């Protein structure tokens, strides 16, 4: 089955800096990779996703890159703001199934 | 779009009691997922349904846990008897039939077993 590893587990940046979170996956047949943001006490919310037919996708200050050869994908947040502080989860859809395998999460803290 | 609706939002009960968590998926979604989230184990998939049929329940921790989906708009997760180690946040999520579709999460049920 699919296995997803996520790094770092915690990330502290100053407001305005960029933040990068990296994930690797094990199954080369996986082709859907969403990212979720979870604020304290709230539900995970989809912020961006990427499918294997593209290498990069952007949405304002957020971008995701995918390297299928190396089996890794990354979340990039530019011009970070305090409201970006949350736990971020990457995931990969297990090929042939509809279920997601989640990484262990990255706690991002953006200091003013 | 009302989103995925879960009830109750919070549940506090004593060990040994039966607990029933409820979920209403987004209308038109064919897949429904139950997750458990704890600090120690992160986000764990317990079971998921396709068109009301359980597809994979390998994540259900033990026989004390059971889940049903009697129709397309309702699912329950039951714990009987409950134990303190079942304390966690339980999320329900739903998605469309096709692959490469995002899952949409409900607000979760925070369960505390005393």
Boltz contact constraints between the chains, C-beta under 6 A:
constraints:
  - contact:
      token1: [A, 32]
      token2: [B, 100]
      max_distance: 6.0
  - contact:
      token1: [A, 34]
      token2: [B, 102]
      max_distance: 6.0
  - contact:
      token1: [A, 43]
      token2: [B, 105]
      max_distance: 6.0
  - contact:
      token1: [A, 43]
      token2: [B, 107]
      max_distance: 6.0
  - contact:
      token1: [A, 43]
      token2: [B, 108]
      max_distance: 6.0
  - contact:
      token1: [A, 44]
      token2: [B, 105]
      max_distance: 6.0
  - contact:
      token1: [A, 46]
      token2: [B, 102]
      max_distance: 6.0
  - contact:
      token1: [A, 49]
      token2: [B, 102]
      max_distance: 6.0
  - contact:
      token1: [A, 51]
      token2: [B, 100]
      max_distance: 6.0
  - contact:
      token1: [A, 98]
      token2: [B, 31]
      max_distance: 6.0
  - contact:
      token1: [A, 99]
      token2: [B, 45]
      max_distance: 6.0
  - contact:
      token1: [A, 99]
      token2: [B, 48]
      max_distance: 6.0
  - contact:
      token1: [A, 102]
      token2: [B, 43]
      max_distance: 6.0
  - contact:
      token1: [A, 104]
      token2: [B, 42]
      max_distance: 6.0
